[in-house]
Amino acid sequence: MQENALSGNTALLENVACALVPASFVREWKLWILRPGHHPRPTGLDNSSYLCDHGLLALDLNSGDLDRSVCLVRLPDWDALEML
């Protein structure tokens, strides 16, 4: 996750199953990994705001504003985060 998230390196994510994660969570996670004694471990990951009432994606993925609010992470990374 760390090598792709928030780095703009989307070429590594082409043709790969991904999940959307709040960019704020990724920033907090990176801080915790780099200096766990100085930053609290993120306690929750909630991406339900990206879904409509019917469970469908409620985001325009072609919007340039998404770079600041969401990150794409590979599905194995999502699975690991989900288990934590």
PyMOL CGO cylinders between C-alpha atoms (Angstrom):
from pymol import cmd
from pymol.cgo import CYLINDER

trace = [
    CYLINDER, 0.00, 0.00, 0.00, 2.67, 2.46, 0.98, 0.3, 1, 1, 1, 1, 1, 1,
    CYLINDER, 2.67, 2.46, 0.98, 4.43, 2.36, -2.38, 0.3, 1, 1, 1, 1, 1, 1,
    CYLINDER, 4.43, 2.36, -2.38, 1.27, 3.27, -4.33, 0.3, 1, 1, 1, 1, 1, 1,
    CYLINDER, 1.27, 3.27, -4.33, -1.04, 5.21, -2.07, 0.3, 1, 1, 1, 1, 1, 1,
    CYLINDER, -1.04, 5.21, -2.07, -0.82, 8.97, -2.33, 0.3, 1, 1, 1, 1, 1, 1,
    CYLINDER, -0.82, 8.97, -2.33, 2.18, 8.77, -4.64, 0.3, 1, 1, 1, 1, 1, 1,
    CYLINDER, 2.18, 8.77, -4.64, 0.32, 9.20, -7.91, 0.3, 1, 1, 1, 1, 1, 1,
    CYLINDER, 0.32, 9.20, -7.91, 1.84, 5.96, -9.20, 0.3, 1, 1, 1, 1, 1, 1,
    CYLINDER, 1.84, 5.96, -9.20, -1.38, 4.70, -10.78, 0.3, 1, 1, 1, 1, 1, 1,
    CYLINDER, -1.38, 4.70, -10.78, 0.41, 2.75, -13.54, 0.3, 1, 1, 1, 1, 1, 1,
    CYLINDER, 0.41, 2.75, -13.54, 1.13, 0.02, -10.98, 0.3, 1, 1, 1, 1, 1, 1,
    CYLINDER, 1.13, 0.02, -10.98, -2.62, -0.26, -10.34, 0.3, 1, 1, 1, 1, 1, 1,
    CYLINDER, -2.62, -0.26, -10.34, -3.79, -0.74, -13.92, 0.3, 1, 1, 1, 1, 1, 1,
    CYLINDER, -3.79, -0.74, -13.92, -5.67, -4.01, -14.46, 0.3, 1, 1, 1, 1, 1, 1,
    CYLINDER, -5.67, -4.01, -14.46, -5.46, -4.76, -10.72, 0.3, 1, 1, 1, 1, 1, 1,
    CYLINDER, -5.46, -4.76, -10.72, -8.46, -5.17, -8.41, 0.3, 1, 1, 1, 1, 1, 1,
    CYLINDER, -8.46, -5.17, -8.41, -8.49, -2.18, -6.04, 0.3, 1, 1, 1, 1, 1, 1,
    CYLINDER, -8.49, -2.18, -6.04, -10.42, -0.68, -3.17, 0.3, 1, 1, 1, 1, 1, 1,
    CYLINDER, -10.42, -0.68, -3.17, -11.05, 2.97, -2.33, 0.3, 1, 1, 1, 1, 1, 1,
    CYLINDER, -11.05, 2.97, -2.33, -9.65, 4.16, 0.98, 0.3, 1, 1, 1, 1, 1, 1,
    CYLINDER, -9.65, 4.16, 0.98, -9.93, 7.64, 2.49, 0.3, 1, 1, 1, 1, 1, 1,
    CYLINDER, -9.93, 7.64, 2.49, -6.73, 9.58, 1.82, 0.3, 1, 1, 1, 1, 1, 1,
    CYLINDER, -6.73, 9.58, 1.82, -6.78, 10.83, 5.41, 0.3, 1, 1, 1, 1, 1, 1,
    CYLINDER, -6.78, 10.83, 5.41, -6.53, 7.23, 6.66, 0.3, 1, 1, 1, 1, 1, 1,
    CYLINDER, -6.53, 7.23, 6.66, -3.55, 6.54, 4.39, 0.3, 1, 1, 1, 1, 1, 1,
    CYLINDER, -3.55, 6.54, 4.39, -1.79, 9.70, 5.61, 0.3, 1, 1, 1, 1, 1, 1,
    CYLINDER, -1.79, 9.70, 5.61, -2.37, 8.70, 9.25, 0.3, 1, 1, 1, 1, 1, 1,
    CYLINDER, -2.37, 8.70, 9.25, -1.23, 5.12, 8.54, 0.3, 1, 1, 1, 1, 1, 1,
    CYLINDER, -1.23, 5.12, 8.54, 1.99, 6.31, 6.92, 0.3, 1, 1, 1, 1, 1, 1,
    CYLINDER, 1.99, 6.31, 6.92, 2.76, 8.59, 9.87, 0.3, 1, 1, 1, 1, 1, 1,
    CYLINDER, 2.76, 8.59, 9.87, 2.17, 5.71, 12.29, 0.3, 1, 1, 1, 1, 1, 1,
    CYLINDER, 2.17, 5.71, 12.29, 4.40, 3.34, 10.30, 0.3, 1, 1, 1, 1, 1, 1,
    CYLINDER, 4.40, 3.34, 10.30, 7.21, 5.90, 10.10, 0.3, 1, 1, 1, 1, 1, 1,
    CYLINDER, 7.21, 5.90, 10.10, 7.07, 6.97, 13.77, 0.3, 1, 1, 1, 1, 1, 1,
    CYLINDER, 7.07, 6.97, 13.77, 4.79, 4.70, 15.82, 0.3, 1, 1, 1, 1, 1, 1,
    CYLINDER, 4.79, 4.70, 15.82, 5.98, 6.21, 19.10, 0.3, 1, 1, 1, 1, 1, 1,
    CYLINDER, 5.98, 6.21, 19.10, 4.97, 9.71, 18.01, 0.3, 1, 1, 1, 1, 1, 1,
    CYLINDER, 4.97, 9.71, 18.01, 1.74, 9.08, 16.13, 0.3, 1, 1, 1, 1, 1, 1,
    CYLINDER, 1.74, 9.08, 16.13, -1.32, 7.07, 17.16, 0.3, 1, 1, 1, 1, 1, 1,
    CYLINDER, -1.32, 7.07, 17.16, -2.28, 4.03, 15.10, 0.3, 1, 1, 1, 1, 1, 1,
    CYLINDER, -2.28, 4.03, 15.10, -5.39, 4.74, 13.02, 0.3, 1, 1, 1, 1, 1, 1,
    CYLINDER, -5.39, 4.74, 13.02, -8.28, 2.95, 14.68, 0.3, 1, 1, 1, 1, 1, 1,
    CYLINDER, -8.28, 2.95, 14.68, -10.90, 2.80, 11.98, 0.3, 1, 1, 1, 1, 1, 1,
    CYLINDER, -10.90, 2.80, 11.98, -11.32, 2.58, 8.26, 0.3, 1, 1, 1, 1, 1, 1,
    CYLINDER, -11.32, 2.58, 8.26, -14.71, 3.52, 6.87, 0.3, 1, 1, 1, 1, 1, 1,
    CYLINDER, -14.71, 3.52, 6.87, -15.35, 3.83, 3.15, 0.3, 1, 1, 1, 1, 1, 1,
    CYLINDER, -15.35, 3.83, 3.15, -19.14, 3.55, 3.39, 0.3, 1, 1, 1, 1, 1, 1,
    CYLINDER, -19.14, 3.55, 3.39, -19.50, 7.22, 2.40, 0.3, 1, 1, 1, 1, 1, 1,
    CYLINDER, -19.50, 7.22, 2.40, -18.40, 6.22, -1.10, 0.3, 1, 1, 1, 1, 1, 1,
    CYLINDER, -18.40, 6.22, -1.10, -21.53, 4.08, -1.58, 0.3, 1, 1, 1, 1, 1, 1,
    CYLINDER, -21.53, 4.08, -1.58, -25.11, 5.11, -2.27, 0.3, 1, 1, 1, 1, 1, 1,
    CYLINDER, -25.11, 5.11, -2.27, -28.13, 3.60, -0.48, 0.3, 1, 1, 1, 1, 1, 1,
    CYLINDER, -28.13, 3.60, -0.48, -28.18, 0.80, -3.07, 0.3, 1, 1, 1, 1, 1, 1,
    CYLINDER, -28.18, 0.80, -3.07, -24.55, -0.19, -2.40, 0.3, 1, 1, 1, 1, 1, 1,
    CYLINDER, -24.55, -0.19, -2.40, -23.26, 1.27, -5.66, 0.3, 1, 1, 1, 1, 1, 1,
    CYLINDER, -23.26, 1.27, -5.66, -20.29, 3.59, -6.03, 0.3, 1, 1, 1, 1, 1, 1,
    CYLINDER, -20.29, 3.59, -6.03, -21.35, 7.20, -5.44, 0.3, 1, 1, 1, 1, 1, 1,
    CYLINDER, -21.35, 7.20, -5.44, -18.20, 8.89, -6.73, 0.3, 1, 1, 1, 1, 1, 1,
    CYLINDER, -18.20, 8.89, -6.73, -17.18, 10.29, -10.08, 0.3, 1, 1, 1, 1, 1, 1,
    CYLINDER, -17.18, 10.29, -10.08, -13.84, 8.58, -10.63, 0.3, 1, 1, 1, 1, 1, 1,
    CYLINDER, -13.84, 8.58, -10.63, -13.01, 11.01, -13.42, 0.3, 1, 1, 1, 1, 1, 1,
    CYLINDER, -13.01, 11.01, -13.42, -13.04, 13.95, -11.03, 0.3, 1, 1, 1, 1, 1, 1,
    CYLINDER, -13.04, 13.95, -11.03, -9.65, 15.51, -10.33, 0.3, 1, 1, 1, 1, 1, 1,
    CYLINDER, -9.65, 15.51, -10.33, -10.75, 16.25, -6.75, 0.3, 1, 1, 1, 1, 1, 1,
    CYLINDER, -10.75, 16.25, -6.75, -10.53, 12.59, -5.82, 0.3, 1, 1, 1, 1, 1, 1,
    CYLINDER, -10.53, 12.59, -5.82, -6.75, 12.75, -5.53, 0.3, 1, 1, 1, 1, 1, 1,
    CYLINDER, -6.75, 12.75, -5.53, -7.08, 14.60, -2.23, 0.3, 1, 1, 1, 1, 1, 1,
    CYLINDER, -7.08, 14.60, -2.23, -9.92, 12.58, -0.73, 0.3, 1, 1, 1, 1, 1, 1,
    CYLINDER, -9.92, 12.58, -0.73, -9.41, 8.94, -1.77, 0.3, 1, 1, 1, 1, 1, 1,
    CYLINDER, -9.41, 8.94, -1.77, -6.62, 6.50, -2.53, 0.3, 1, 1, 1, 1, 1, 1,
    CYLINDER, -6.62, 6.50, -2.53, -6.67, 3.32, -4.54, 0.3, 1, 1, 1, 1, 1, 1,
    CYLINDER, -6.67, 3.32, -4.54, -5.10, 0.35, -2.80, 0.3, 1, 1, 1, 1, 1, 1,
    CYLINDER, -5.10, 0.35, -2.80, -4.60, -3.14, -4.15, 0.3, 1, 1, 1, 1, 1, 1,
    CYLINDER, -4.60, -3.14, -4.15, -7.18, -5.67, -3.01, 0.3, 1, 1, 1, 1, 1, 1,
    CYLINDER, -7.18, -5.67, -3.01, -4.65, -7.74, -1.00, 0.3, 1, 1, 1, 1, 1, 1,
    CYLINDER, -4.65, -7.74, -1.00, -3.72, -4.57, 0.91, 0.3, 1, 1, 1, 1, 1, 1,
    CYLINDER, -3.72, -4.57, 0.91, -7.42, -3.87, 1.55, 0.3, 1, 1, 1, 1, 1, 1,
    CYLINDER, -7.42, -3.87, 1.55, -7.87, -7.44, 2.81, 0.3, 1, 1, 1, 1, 1, 1,
    CYLINDER, -7.87, -7.44, 2.81, -4.96, -6.97, 5.24, 0.3, 1, 1, 1, 1, 1, 1,
    CYLINDER, -4.96, -6.97, 5.24, -6.38, -3.66, 6.50, 0.3, 1, 1, 1, 1, 1, 1,
    CYLINDER, -6.38, -3.66, 6.50, -9.82, -5.19, 6.86, 0.3, 1, 1, 1, 1, 1, 1,
    CYLINDER, -9.82, -5.19, 6.86, -8.42, -7.99, 9.06, 0.3, 1, 1, 1, 1, 1, 1,
    CYLINDER, -8.42, -7.99, 9.06, -6.73, -5.42, 11.32, 0.3, 1, 1, 1, 1, 1, 1,
]
cmd.load_cgo(trace, "trace")
